[in-house]
Amino acid sequence: VFNQVLVVGGGIAGIQAALDLAEQDLKVFLVEKTPSIGGKMSQLDKTFPTLDCASCILTPKMVAVSRNKNIELLTYSEVRGISGKAGDFHVTVAKKPRYVNFDACTGCNECVMKCPAKVPDEFNMGLGERKAIYIPFPQAVPRKATIDAEHCWRLTPPEKMRKNALERGITLCGVCARVCPPNAIDFSQKEEVVDLNVSSIVIATGLELEDPRRVPEYGYGKHTNVYTHLEFERLLSSTGPTSGEVLRRSDGRHPKRIAFIQCVCSRDLRANFYCSAFCCMASIRQSMLAKEHLPGVDCSVFYMDIRAFGKGYYQFFKRTEEEYGVKYIRGRVARIEEKPDTKNLMLVYEDTRLGSFVKAEFDMVVLAVGIKPSEISPAIPITVSGSKRLESSLPVTLEVEEDRFVKLVNPYLNPVATSVNGIFVAGVAAGAKDVSDSVMQASAAAMKSSIVAKDAKAP
Amino acid sequence: MSAKQTRATSGGRIGPLASITTTGTGLAEEIIELGGKGIRNCYQCGTCTAVCPISEASSANFRKTIKYVQLGLDRKLLGDVTPWLCYYCGDCQASCPRQANPSEIMAAVRRYQTGRYDWTGISSRLIRSKKVELLAIGLLFFLTAGVVWLFHGPVVTSAVRLETFAPIGIVEPVGLAAFAILAALLMSNTFRMYRFIKSSNPDQAGAPRRGPISALRETTSILGSYFLTQFPMSECGARRRWVDHVLMVAGYAVSFLLFVVLLRYTLTDQIYPWTNPLVLAGYFSAFALLYGTSISISRRVRGSDTYSRSARHSTDWMFILLLFFTALTGFMVVLFQYLSMPMYAYVTFTLHLSFVVPLLVLEVPFAKWSHLAYRPFAAYFASLRGMKIPRLRERGVSRV
């Protein structure tokens, strides 16, 4: 218990909190549900407003986490339950089976190259493919292979394959096991449960993109050349599926006219009430990068309000308008229709500064889809503010708001404190925000949780 | 209604916004009172204007109308014809990110304008207070019943003798006089509507202004086609309600002809053969009105589309119910006449008159039914001011 802290979530907020805590000679357990830390920031190409390469500033931090003696990294793991109180929390963490001997794997990629099962790549937002055994991205920490049991032909064989194997009496796939130089593949691995005893906890579970299908008039998933901003980000990225070429899904050509639509699922009473805080700046930056990637491309941003509030943000916004010639059109696109022959998109909107009804053709549409907090409910029992019903009978129950962001009990003077003494929150789990604000809150949460940890008496 | 919507419409978190988007003139509050509850939700994105099939074919801009309300610009709002071009199909609400229900706001603005067009002040009292409306209808109902009770002609119980019960010599002049007064009221209100439109739409340099005749042509003899076919309804998502609406208007027009203009031939004890045009016309109007009103009532009760689901205003309910009962009792009088049931016929005839009087006296010049003049004239006036309005020739508006 003494001097031990748990950080839930290995995105930029969780990484920052873990590093700050470890700096103070506290023992940190960093739990991440995916195979690698890095979170959403690892998928970004550039940051605003300085246009720093996102992985160039994130990767050193990820590596610092893996090298730090005070941090115990539990990736591909989930918090299953928390009990106890500040200074003495008991946490159950389930380590999902990777089917790869963690210590033996050298990350040589041999298995990945030979694996025959192909799966849409989450890291590239489904725009590319990965294998059933995979390392999520080149800079992954830890750089260890993981078998996605759901898609592995050995662990979950397709029905036909299973029958065929039974009839002919042959064994199923297992190519990775045969090619692995250190012989690290282990199909018999089972889930492992660890009990941790910590004095304080930082929740940094982050965000998920809202489903753009909730706004049906934009035809996402139906119209080929309608993208989410994170998909477009992967197109811009040199580590992305097109190596940084912006190409249309329908014909593999460069688009000449790109429309960016703001507030998709945000500030929309049919989806989410709140503003997602970063999408304005993200689209402004993406329109600028698109102009740099494709000279002569026409970029139009459809907005109701441009919220460029941070340091240097407004200057950045004006620069795209004046220097790069990005067009800003005040008005919400009412519907999008796809032209059957060219797969171009007809946008219908009112330009509210002119009061005119417009139909305009674009080659590509990028939706600035809003975000929602990641589900933390299976990890930590929650109760929604105002409701008496507890979602679990476990002793520690975290209060969240109606929109599922963790409730801050003192948002002005202690903007990291949750309803549970000793549990702190950072990043998007506490409310929509961008990278720099997440990092700031993470350091604050690390500070507050270290105070609790250092106060805790040795048993 | 989801929790999010409740929060948005009941103030709550966006409470402080209200004081920014309204100017303290009370205009927004009045529109909310008249049914436009979403006025404070609107963030002026223009989705409603862009999805609306009517605005595609005309210069109507619904967002601007909402802006006038938010800014408290009551003179601009009074001179705005846009609300009269909306037929409440509800397409805007389906796409509205703020769920402000623009079509319900348009309906509320129409109520507001109807109240202000009327110079007597009766209209705004009726529209703003359910109590006053009920009281006025009740008063006229019982007054009419009382007058018939006291002053009816001799009651013949051996056979139905409506001619003696209600002598044509009295009924016809009273009816025509009432018609003249009501028509004069409605036309004077329509003229005030024109004044409002004119004063808030100053001539812009270079804007094409039409003379009255060319404007009339421009609108495909608008008064006629808007009045008879209500065709813009057939071109927007309100198509589902269009048939019932046309039937109700036609039924009303035919019964107006039969029982006001041709009363001396229709208020009779003579039983015409069924092939007589008067009888056929009578059946048509009874069917059209009863069918149209019952469908409309059942839609409102079931809440089958955005239009009928939205909070219905009391003037709307009152009108449709009065029309239904007027048609029903009128039809029953004829029925009892056929069946030779004198007392039943006299009583239902009295009831019929007691429904007709509030329907005509209150609804036509002062409340919902006044839109029979305001809708066509709004289009005509808009055309006079050089605005583009939906035209019959543009039927089948192309939708991308």
Boltz contact constraints between the chains, C-beta under 6 A:
constraints:
  - contact:
      token1: [A, 217]
      token2: [B, 95]
      max_distance: 6.0
  - contact:
      token1: [A, 268]
      token2: [B, 97]
      max_distance: 6.0
  - contact:
      token1: [A, 269]
      token2: [B, 4]
      max_distance: 6.0
  - contact:
      token1: [A, 269]
      token2: [B, 5]
      max_distance: 6.0
  - contact:
      token1: [A, 269]
      token2: [B, 8]
      max_distance: 6.0
  - contact:
      token1: [A, 269]
      token2: [B, 98]
      max_distance: 6.0
  - contact:
      token1: [A, 269]
      token2: [B, 99]
      max_distance: 6.0
  - contact:
      token1: [A, 273]
      token2: [B, 4]
      max_distance: 6.0
  - contact:
      token1: [A, 304]
      token2: [B, 43]
      max_distance: 6.0
  - contact:
      token1: [A, 304]
      token2: [B, 45]
      max_distance: 6.0
  - contact:
      token1: [A, 331]
      token2: [B, 46]
      max_distance: 6.0
  - contact:
      token1: [A, 332]
      token2: [B, 45]
      max_distance: 6.0
  - contact:
      token1: [A, 332]
      token2: [B, 47]
      max_distance: 6.0
  - contact:
      token1: [A, 334]
      token2: [B, 47]
      max_distance: 6.0
  - contact:
      token1: [A, 334]
      token2: [B, 50]
      max_distance: 6.0
  - contact:
      token1: [A, 334]
      token2: [B, 51]
      max_distance: 6.0
  - contact:
      token1: [A, 334]
      token2: [B, 95]
      max_distance: 6.0
  - contact:
      token1: [A, 337]
      token2: [B, 400]
      max_distance: 6.0
  - contact:
      token1: [A, 346]
      token2: [B, 400]
      max_distance: 6.0
  - contact:
      token1: [A, 348]
      token2: [B, 50]
      max_distance: 6.0
  - contact:
      token1: [A, 349]
      token2: [B, 50]
      max_distance: 6.0
  - contact:
      token1: [A, 350]
      token2: [B, 46]
      max_distance: 6.0
  - contact:
      token1: [A, 350]
      token2: [B, 49]
      max_distance: 6.0
  - contact:
      token1: [A, 350]
      token2: [B, 50]
      max_distance: 6.0
  - contact:
      token1: [A, 352]
      token2: [B, 46]
      max_distance: 6.0
  - contact:
      token1: [A, 355]
      token2: [B, 61]
      max_distance: 6.0
  - contact:
      token1: [A, 359]
      token2: [B, 400]
      max_distance: 6.0
